[in-house]
Amino acid sequence: MFEIQNQVLLAPYTSFNVGGPAEHFALVDNADDLVEALKCTLPTTPLWTLGYGSNCLISDKGLNGMTVVIKGGEVKVEDSVVIADAGAWWDDVVKSSIQHGLWGLELMSEIPGSVGASVFINITAYGQSVGKRVLWIDVWNRESSRVERLKQEDLQWGYKDSLFQHDDGKKYVILKAALQLSDRKTEDLTYQKALDVAEELDLDVESLVERRDIIIEARQRAGSLWHPGDTGSKTVGSFFRNPFVSAEQVDKIIAHDETGKTAEQIRNMNLVHGGDSHRVSAAHVMLAAGFKRGQTFADGKVKLNDQNLLKIEALDSATANDIYETMKHIQAVVKETLGIDLEPEARILGDFS
Ligand SMILES: Cc1cc2nc3c(=O)[nH]c(=O)nc-3n(C[C@H](O)[C@H](O)[C@H](O)COP(=O)(O)OP(=O)(O)OC[C@H]3O[C@@H](n4cnc5c(N)ncnc54)[C@H](O)[C@@H]3O)c2cc1C
């Protein structure tokens, strides 16, 4: 059961730990209660659906209308299909699939967040994306006030993109997802830093179970682990999407890598993360535009992570507006110096005017 509350502060529901109050608010822990909460919301009322808040920046002014947070739900495996409620913790899905000897998600081990957001974002890591595995998704259609089933081919998958991020998908709230997995390997692991971990720890990249260990260690080293309640680094992971650039710009941008990797290794890393030869790492773009790891903004309240400058960190007294203004500044400098439009991967929710 759930109750609808008023003026609930949203900051504690996000990994940035910033953001104002929800006008109306419900916290649900399964897909059935999510539908009930949605039935209590008029189709004309603004609606915001959140999972674990690890990929959103919510305005200090809060969110008008109704905010429904879904955390929790069932994960079950039927033959080679995993079916999970929108609020299930993504990594529980990965763990279940590995326990059943199923390949297709293992390289996305320990990406923080919910199943609903994983398909909304089309999460991607180390050469795997969730969209490729989706068989169907059950949604609540706010226009018809009915549950509908959408198929893989209806969902407009792209790099960190899905139907749900576009105007024709905004009427849907994700309730449940079914993922088609395989009893055989689906992808090779080619990402150099993960291969280095495997070699150092003598782990087998061809073993499903050991692949998970490799990825978790690689993520640990990259500072890419987060669980609800963690009080360490406050980020949303990579703040910006890797942009498309012209063929001429690729070499110019990757020349700014100072870690000793060859151009071929960098091109391969970009391919693994972005899937296209003209998509370069947003981190390299920021380096090429003159930004530095550890650089601070907003009187020291916002910082680019010491290792990975794509991770914008909120320090203790940062507001959502401080982070938003930092984003705008980075976008403006990148546009001015390189002519590239850097788009946020983080979802910017509410009014920042
Ligand atoms: C340390 C760290 C590392 C990360 N590493 C990666 C990574 O390797 N790869 C990667 O792809 N991402 C990564 N991320 C980003 C994040 O983990 C994912 O985007 C994740 O899917 C967000 O899940 P969430 O439940 O926290 O989403 P939220 O922040 O709660 O929501 C994100 C968006 O999804 C929408 N949404 C959520 N649930 C629903 C629903 N049921 N129906 C409709 N819309 C919904 C929300 O409205 C919002 O627009 C990382 C984040 C952090 C903090």
The ligand as an ORCA input file, in Angstrom:
! r2SCAN-3c Opt
* xyz 0 1
  C      28.086      6.037    -10.103
  C      27.179      5.893    -11.301
  C      27.583      5.101    -12.375
  C      26.758      4.948    -13.504
  N      27.176      4.150    -14.533
  C      26.396      3.997    -15.635
  C      26.804      3.136    -16.722
  O      27.852      2.497    -16.690
  N      25.991      3.055    -17.812
  C      24.808      3.722    -17.882
  O      24.113      3.600    -18.907
  N      24.384      4.507    -16.857
  C      25.141      4.661    -15.741
  N      24.732      5.474    -14.709
  C      23.438      6.187    -14.814
  C      22.271      5.432    -14.098
  O      22.774      4.403    -13.311
  C      21.289      4.836    -15.087
  O      20.806      5.820    -15.976
  C      20.093      4.174    -14.383
  O      19.316      3.495    -15.343
  C      19.234      5.174    -13.624
  O      18.279      4.449    -12.871
  P      17.396      5.197    -11.778
  O      16.311      4.268    -11.346
  O      18.253      5.726    -10.705
  O      16.786      6.383    -12.677
  P      16.169      7.791    -12.249
  O      17.265      8.779    -12.083
  O      15.240      7.617    -11.105
  O      15.348      8.151    -13.556
  C      16.028      8.388    -14.775
  C      14.989      8.708    -15.871
  O      14.177      7.545    -16.084
  C      12.792      7.908    -15.988
  N      12.091      6.772    -15.380
  C      12.456      6.089    -14.267
  N      11.585      5.094    -14.023
  C      10.637      5.161    -15.003
  C       9.447      4.394    -15.293
  N       9.063      3.366    -14.529
  N       8.703      4.762    -16.384
  C       9.079      5.810    -17.180
  N      10.194      6.559    -16.942
  C      10.955      6.226    -15.872
  C      12.768      9.106    -15.055
  O      11.599      9.891    -15.257
  C      14.038      9.851    -15.463
  O      13.785     10.657    -16.600
  C      25.515      5.624    -13.555
  C      25.103      6.410    -12.457
  C      25.924      6.531    -11.342
  C      25.445      7.351    -10.161
*
